[in-house]
Amino acid sequence: MATEKMLRFVSLGKEMPEKRPADLRAHDFHEIYREFAEVKAADQASRCSQCGVPYCQAHCPLHNNIPDWLRMTATGRLQEAYEISQATNTFPEICGRICPQDRLCEGNCVIEQSGHGTVTIGAVEKYITDTAWENGWVKPIRPVAERTESVGIIGAGPGGLAAADVLRRAGVQVTVYDRYDRAGGLLTYGIPGFKLEKPVVMRRIAQLEEAGVTFVMNCKVGEDISFDAIRGQHDAVLIATGVYKVREIEAPGSGAKGIVKALDYLTASNRKSFGDEVPEFDNGDLDAKGKRVVVIGGGDTAMDCVRTAIRQGAVSVKCLYRRDRANMPGSQRETQNAEEEGVEFVWLSAPKGFTGGTEVDGVMVQKMRLGAPDATGRQSPEVIEGADYIEPADLVVQALGFEPEDLPKLWGVEELGVTRWGTIKADFQTHATNLPGVYAVGDIVRGASLVVWAIRDGREAGASILDWLAQSAAVAAQ
């Protein structure tokens, strides 16, 4: 019976997919986790306790029906597991790879709280959809009927692509505009291959292209085409640009050569993986080979940078973070992976300036301690006087987060409403902005956040745009 194949968490321990040895994986950009075998995936899925109130589902931004597809996997009904998984998630194989499950579904698993070790939800999710692709269960997008309405989407990242999927399935004509030469946004150029191999992203983009989505690449809104022109060409517009303005360190020596932005660094590395010519990498500016590397920051982008530097052949890689391990925003799992690969974390440390004149040769580090909690409840770092020292560095990567660009100014649309943080002001349920027929999703609304939140926003906005188009058609018919 199916019930006999579940609730096995007492007799069966938690087991992640095998990781490739650190000394091997640190030399390439392939994903570090091996695939689950069918029996192992079924065993791990069978550990689910089938909670009456599934906290894993409640803490997933997409509210994926996790217990049901775990049960389908445990009982060998993989195609049904895939159908349940993809019903709420446009890109389950991507979320299975890059979501911080330790902070979301797995971190809130009931059996984890009871001391039995969480169900390895992310690894099973990845296995289900990878198996679906291999077996041809992922079907082409074929609208039942074509519609004449069109929607323009600005930004080909996860939020824009998720909305394009929803709209295209409904038969709406979709055009996606993006500043880069490949679609995918940070999925393509911001996240390294050892977390998300690029063919995984490219096949989803190919699926949308085959479905009839038009991609206009190398297109900067405000330069190559105006925002008003896009509004004029479409019945509705979705803004899904993400946030790309880098928070830079303002300190003595910060303009020296060798101090680079995290996104520039990661993009150069990812472009090389596609076989592109990247002059800034080829001349050594964005290549860590043979260098002493210091990465400043403690989020997931910083983790991507330190692990990339290791793979590029850096002499040493250190990560400076002004708080301690318990208070860092990045995934603990990623931190552990980085340490295994040879990264050294220097906790309670912050840059005070840089040495070397025109070309950096060191970071002036000031030691910190944690003081009273700030407005968010986190302890504020305080400087320890007299504890400064210089950390030698040939390459410094700034990974302090991202801020929104001033889109109303850049696009010449001053009437577009923004918050005091510069993010676009949009309704949290419909994602509508103050401009009729204009919607916004993802990081440009939330600030720098997770891919899974962008996917949720994109799916919701797609549904809202369909409602808008229906209402507009009803008004026109009167």
C-alpha positions in Angstrom: 0.0 0.0 0.0 1.1 3.6 -0.6 0.8 4.5 3.0 3.4 1.8 3.9 5.9 3.5 1.7 5.7 6.8 3.6 6.5 8.0 7.1 9.9 6.2 7.0 11.8 9.1 8.6 12.3 7.1 11.8 14.0 4.2 10.2 15.6 6.0 7.2 18.1 8.8 7.7 18.4 12.0 5.7 20.7 11.6 2.7 21.7 14.3 0.2 22.9 13.4 -3.3 26.6 12.7 -3.3 28.8 15.7 -3.7 31.8 15.4 -6.0 35.0 15.6 -4.0 36.1 19.2 -3.3 39.5 18.7 -4.7 38.0 17.6 -8.0 35.0 20.0 -8.3 37.1 23.0 -7.5 38.7 22.8 -10.9 35.6 23.0 -13.1 32.3 24.7 -13.3 30.1 21.6 -13.4 27.3 21.2 -10.8 28.7 19.7 -7.6 25.9 17.4 -6.7 25.5 14.1 -8.5 22.1 12.9 -9.6 19.9 10.8 -7.3 19.3 7.3 -8.5 15.6 6.4 -8.8 15.7 4.1 -5.7 17.5 6.8 -3.6 15.0 9.5 -4.7 12.1 7.3 -3.8 13.7 6.4 -0.4 14.3 10.1 0.5 10.8 11.1 -0.6 9.4 8.3 1.6 10.7 10.1 4.7 8.0 12.8 4.3 5.7 12.6 7.3 2.7 13.8 5.2 1.8 16.5 7.7 -1.8 17.7 8.0 -0.4 21.2 7.9 2.7 21.1 5.6 5.0 23.9 6.8 7.3 23.2 3.8 4.5 24.2 1.5 3.5 27.2 3.6 7.1 28.5 3.6 7.6 28.0 -0.2 6.9 31.3 -2.0 5.2 29.3 -4.8 3.3 27.2 -2.2 4.4 24.1 -4.1 2.3 21.0 -3.3 5.4 19.3 -1.9 3.9 16.5 0.2 1.9 15.2 -2.8 4.8 15.1 -5.2 7.0 13.5 -2.6 4.4 10.8 -2.2 4.2 10.3 -5.9 8.0 9.9 -6.1 8.1 7.5 -3.2 5.5 5.3 -4.9 7.1 5.3 -8.3 4.6 7.6 -10.0 7.2 10.1 -11.3 5.2 11.5 -14.2 2.4 12.4 -11.8 5.0 13.9 -9.5 6.2 16.1 -12.3 2.7 17.2 -13.3 2.0 18.2 -9.7 5.4 20.0 -9.4 5.1 22.0 -12.6 1.5 23.0 -11.9 2.7 25.7 -9.4 6.3 26.3 -10.6 7.4 27.4 -14.1 11.0 26.2 -13.5 11.1 23.5 -10.9 14.4 22.1 -12.0 16.0 25.5 -11.6 14.5 26.1 -8.1 15.6 22.6 -7.1 19.1 23.6 -7.9 19.4 27.2 -6.6 16.7 27.8 -4.0 18.0 28.2 -0.4 16.0 25.3 0.8 17.7 25.5 4.2 15.9 28.8 4.7 12.6 27.9 3.1 10.9 24.5 2.6 13.6 22.2 4.2 14.3 24.7 7.0 10.6 24.4 8.1 10.2 20.7 7.6 8.4 19.2 10.6 10.7 16.2 10.9 13.7 18.5 10.8 12.2 20.3 13.8 11.7 17.0 15.6 15.4 16.0 15.1 15.2 13.4 12.4 16.8 15.5 9.6 14.8 17.3 6.9 13.5 15.7 3.8 15.8 16.6 0.9 13.1 18.4 -0.9 15.2 20.4 -3.3 17.2 17.4 -4.6 14.0 15.4 -5.2 12.4 18.4 -7.0 15.5 18.6 -9.3 15.4 14.8 -9.9 11.7 14.8 -10.8 12.0 17.5 -13.5 15.3 16.3 -14.9 13.7 12.9 -15.3 10.7 14.5 -17.0 12.9 16.2 -19.6 14.8 12.9 -20.2 11.5 11.0 -20.8 9.8 13.6 -22.9 7.1 14.5 -20.3 7.8 18.2 -20.6 5.5 19.1 -23.5 5.8 22.0 -25.9 3.6 25.0 -25.1 0.6 24.9 -27.4 -2.1 27.5 -26.8 -5.6 26.2 -27.5 -6.3 29.4 -29.5 -4.2 32.4 -30.6 -5.3 35.8 -29.4 -4.6 39.2 -31.0 -3.6 41.0 -27.8 0.1 41.5 -27.2 2.2 42.1 -24.1 5.7 43.6 -23.9 7.9 42.3 -21.1 11.0 44.3 -20.2 13.6 41.9 -18.7 14.3 38.3 -19.6 15.1 37.1 -16.1 13.0 34.6 -14.1 10.1 37.0 -13.4 9.7 38.0 -17.0 10.1 34.5 -18.3 7.6 33.1 -15.8 5.0 35.7 -17.0 5.8 35.0 -20.6 5.0 31.3 -20.0 1.6 32.1 -18.4 0.6 34.5 -21.1 1.8 32.4 -24.0 -0.1 29.4 -22.7 -3.2 31.6 -22.9 -2.5 32.5 -26.5 -1.4 36.0 -25.9 1.4 37.4 -28.2 4.5 38.1 -26.1 7.6 40.1 -26.9 10.5 40.1 -24.4 13.0 43.0 -24.4 16.4 42.5 -22.7 19.7 44.4 -22.5 21.8 41.2 -22.8 22.6 39.1 -25.8 21.1 36.0 -24.2 17.9 35.6 -22.2 17.8 34.4 -18.6 19.0 37.4 -16.7 20.9 36.4 -13.6 20.1 32.7 -14.3 22.3 33.0 -17.3 25.0 35.5 -16.4 24.8 35.9 -12.6 24.7 32.4 -11.2 27.8 30.2 -11.9 27.6 26.9 -13.6 28.5 24.9 -10.5 25.1 25.8 -9.1 23.1 26.0 -12.3 24.6 24.6 -15.6 23.6 26.8 -18.5 22.0 24.2 -20.7 19.3 23.9 -18.0 18.4 27.5 -18.5 18.8 27.5 -22.3 16.4 24.6 -22.8 13.6 26.6 -21.0 14.3 29.6 -23.2 14.2 27.4 -26.3 10.8 26.1 -25.1 9.5 29.6 -24.9 10.9 30.5 -28.3 9.3 27.4 -29.8 6.1 28.5 -28.2 6.2 31.8 -30.2 7.6 34.2 -27.6 9.7 36.8 -29.5 12.9 37.8 -27.8 14.5 41.2 -28.7 18.0 41.0 -27.3 20.8 43.7 -26.9 18.0 46.2 -26.4 18.3 48.9 -23.9 15.1 50.6 -23.1 15.6 54.3 -23.0 18.4 54.1 -25.6 17.5 51.6 -28.4 13.7 51.9 -27.9 11.7 54.2 -25.7 9.4 53.0 -22.9 6.5 54.9 -24.6 7.2 53.1 -27.9 6.9 49.7 -26.1 3.6 50.9 -24.5 2.4 52.0 -27.9 3.1 48.6 -29.5 1.5 46.4 -26.8 -1.8 46.2 -24.9 0.0 45.8 -21.6 3.6 46.0 -20.4 5.4 44.1 -17.7 8.6 45.6 -16.1 10.9 42.8 -14.9 14.3 44.4 -15.1 15.7 43.2 -11.8 18.2 45.4 -9.9 21.6 46.0 -11.4 23.0 49.1 -9.7 25.9 47.9 -7.5 26.4 49.1 -4.0 30.0 50.4 -4.0 32.4 50.9 -1.2 33.2 54.6 -0.6 36.6 54.4 1.1 40.1 55.6 0.5 41.6 53.9 -2.6 38.3 52.5 -3.8 39.0 53.6 -7.4 42.1 51.5 -7.8 42.6 49.0 -10.5 41.8 45.5 -9.3 38.7 46.5 -7.4 35.8 45.1 -9.4 32.0 44.6 -9.1 30.6 41.2 -8.4 28.3 41.1 -11.3 31.0 42.2 -13.8 33.2 39.4 -12.4 30.5 36.7 -12.6 29.2 37.8 -16.0 32.8 37.5 -17.4 33.2 34.0 -16.0 29.8 32.9 -17.3 30.5 34.4 -20.8 33.7 32.3 -21.0 31.6 29.2 -20.2 29.6 30.0 -23.4 32.8 30.3 -25.4 32.5 34.1 -25.8 35.4 36.5 -26.3 35.7 38.5 -23.1 38.6 41.0 -23.3 38.4 41.9 -19.6 38.8 38.3 -18.7 41.5 37.5 -21.3 43.7 40.5 -20.2 43.5 39.3 -16.6 41.3 42.1 -15.1 38.4 39.8 -14.3 40.4 36.5 -14.0 41.5 35.4 -10.5 44.2 33.0 -11.7 47.3 33.3 -9.7 45.9 36.1 -7.5 45.2 36.7 -3.9 41.4 37.4 -3.9 39.3 39.1 -1.3 35.6 39.2 -1.7 33.6 41.7 0.4 30.1 40.6 1.4 28.2 37.8 3.0 25.2 37.0 0.7 24.7 34.4 -2.0 26.4 36.6 -4.6 29.6 36.7 -2.5 29.4 32.9 -2.2 29.2 32.7 -6.0 32.3 35.0 -6.3 34.5 33.1 -3.8 33.7 29.8 -5.3 34.3 31.1 -8.9 37.7 32.5 -7.8 38.7 29.1 -6.5 37.9 27.5 -9.8 39.8 30.1 -11.7 43.0 29.1 -9.9 43.4 31.9 -7.3 46.3 31.6 -4.9 44.1 32.3 -1.9 40.4 33.4 -1.5 39.1 35.2 1.6 35.7 36.5 2.3 35.2 39.5 4.6 31.9 39.8 6.3 31.1 42.4 9.0 28.9 40.1 11.1 29.4 36.4 12.2 28.4 33.2 10.6 25.1 33.0 12.4 24.1 36.4 11.0 25.2 36.1 7.4 22.4 36.4 4.8 23.9 33.8 2.4 23.0 30.1 2.5 24.7 28.0 5.1 24.9 25.2 2.7 26.8 27.4 0.2 29.1 28.6 3.0 30.0 25.0 3.8 30.6 24.1 0.2 32.9 27.1 -0.1 34.9 26.1 2.9 35.3 22.6 1.6 36.8 24.1 -1.6 39.3 26.2 0.2 37.7 29.5 0.9 38.6 31.2 4.2 35.9 33.3 5.9 37.1 36.2 7.9 34.1 37.0 10.2 33.4 40.3 11.9 35.6 42.2 9.4 34.9 45.2 7.2 36.9 47.2 4.7 38.2 50.6 5.8 40.1 51.4 2.6 42.6 50.0 0.1 46.3 50.2 -0.3 48.5 50.2 -3.4 47.7 53.5 -5.0 46.6 53.1 -8.6 46.6 49.3 -8.4 45.3 47.6 -5.3 47.6 45.4 -3.3 45.7 45.2 0.0 42.5 45.8 2.0 42.6 47.9 5.2 40.5 45.7 7.4 38.8 46.9 10.6 37.7 44.3 13.1 34.1 44.4 14.4 32.0 43.1 17.3 28.3 42.8 17.4 26.5 45.4 19.6 22.8 46.2 20.2 20.1 45.1 17.8 19.1 47.5 15.0 15.6 48.2 13.7 15.5 44.8 12.0 16.4 43.0 15.2 19.9 42.0 14.0 22.9 43.0 16.1 24.7 46.0 14.7 28.4 45.6 14.0 30.6 48.0 15.9 34.3 48.8 15.2 36.9 47.6 17.6 39.4 50.5 17.9 43.0 49.7 17.3 42.4 46.3 15.7 42.9 47.3 12.1 45.3 45.3 9.8 46.0 45.0 6.1 44.9 41.9 4.1 47.1 41.5 1.0 45.0 41.4 -2.2 45.5 41.5 -6.0 41.8 41.3 -6.8 39.0 42.7 -4.6 35.4 41.8 -5.5 32.6 44.0 -4.1 29.6 41.9 -3.4 27.6 44.2 -1.2 24.2 43.8 -2.9 22.3 45.6 -5.6 20.0 48.7 -5.8 17.4 49.7 -8.4 18.3 52.0 -11.2 16.3 55.2 -11.6 14.0 53.9 -14.2 11.6 56.9 -14.4 14.6 59.1 -15.3 16.4 56.5 -17.5 13.2 55.8 -19.5 11.8 59.4 -19.5 8.6 58.3 -17.7 8.6 60.5 -14.6 5.0 59.6 -13.8 5.9 56.0 -13.0 5.5 55.6 -9.3 8.5 54.5 -7.2 9.1 54.0 -3.5 11.6 55.9 -1.3 14.0 53.1 -2.0 13.8 53.6 -5.7 11.9 50.4 -6.4 8.8 50.5 -8.5 5.6 50.9 -6.6 3.2 48.0 -7.5 0.2 46.3 -5.9 1.4 43.3 -4.0 -1.4 41.1 -5.4 -2.0 42.2 -8.9 1.4 43.7 -9.5 -0.2 46.7 -11.2 1.7 50.0 -11.2 0.1 53.4 -11.2 0.2 53.5 -15.0 -2.8 51.8 -16.7 -1.8 48.5 -18.2 1.7 48.6 -16.8 2.8 45.9 -14.3 6.1 45.2 -12.4 7.5 42.2 -10.7 10.6 40.7 -9.1 13.6 42.6 -7.7 12.7 45.9 -9.3 9.7 45.9 -6.9 11.0 43.8 -3.9 14.6 44.9 -4.0 17.3 42.2 -4.4 15.6 38.9 -3.5 15.3 35.3 -4.5 14.7 33.7 -7.9 11.7 31.8 -6.5 10.0 35.1 -5.5 10.5 36.5 -9.0 8.9 33.4 -10.5 5.9 33.7 -8.1 5.5 37.4 -9.0 5.8 36.7 -12.7 3.1 34.0 -12.6 0.8 36.2 -10.6 1.3 39.2 -12.9 0.6 37.0 -16.0 -2.7 36.1 -14.5 -3.5 39.7 -13.6 -2.6 40.8 -17.1 -5.0 38.2 -18.5 -7.7 39.7 -16.3 -6.8 43.2 -17.5 -7.0 42.2 -21.2 -10.4 40.5 -20.6 -11.8 43.7 -18.9 -10.4 45.9 -21.6 -12.1 43.7 -24.3 -15.4 43.8 -22.4 -15.3 47.6 -22.2 -14.4 47.8 -25.9 -17.3 45.6 -26.8 -19.9 47.7 -25.0 
